[in-house]
């Protein structure tokens, strides 16, 4: 797919792996080299470091559920 799209249209690839570890995913240094060659020819690389958006969302949902449970317990507690 990458070779068919090469210089024909845009391709977006996301990964949490550095380029050095892509060989483990694709299994072949030659294939990985060819892939990276095509992907990095006309490229904009955006490196984003920080906490995961999904992790932050899960933490917010957990806090909201805990707050809701705490409020429910305080309403039913007669003391």
N, C-alpha and C positions, 0 to 999 in steps of 0.2 A: 504494500500500500504506500509506504513512504517513497519508494522509487517511482511509483506512478504519479504521486503528487508533487514530486521534486520539480521545482520551477514552474508548476502549473497552478498551484493554489496554496493556500495557507494550511499549516498543520500546527496544532497545539498539542504539546506533550507535557504532562505533569508527572512529577515523580518526587519521592522523598529520598531518593538515592543519588549520591554523587555519580558523575560519569564513570569513575573508576570501577564502580560496582555494577554497571549495566551488563558487563560480560556475563555475570552470574545469572542474569535474567534471560538474556538471549542465547547463552550457551556457547557462543563462538566469538572469538576475538575478531575474526575476519568480518563476520556479519555485523557485530557491534561497531567496528571501525567504519564500515560502509554506511551504516545507519547514522552514526554521529557525524560523519563527513557531510552527508546530505542535510541533516538537521541543522548543522552549525554553519552552513555556507552563507546563507542570508538569514541572520538570526538576531533576535532580541532575547537575551537570557535575563530572566527576573529571578533573583535569589531572594527568597523570603525566609527570614529566620524569626522565630518566635513561637508562641504557643499556638497550637492548632485551633482553628475556628470551631471545629466540632467538639473539641475538648472543652473549650470555654462555654459553648452552648449547653453541653451536658452538665457542667458545674452549675450554671444558672438554673437549669431545670431542677436539679437536685435541691438547690437552696430554696427554690420556690415551693417545691413539694414539702420540704421540711418546715418552712414557715407556715404553709397552709395547715399542716398536721399540728403544729404547735398552737396555732390560733384555734383550731377545732378543739383541741384538748383543753385549752384555757376556758373556752365557753362552756364546756360540760363539767368542769371541775368546780364544785360548790364552795371550795375554800377560798 
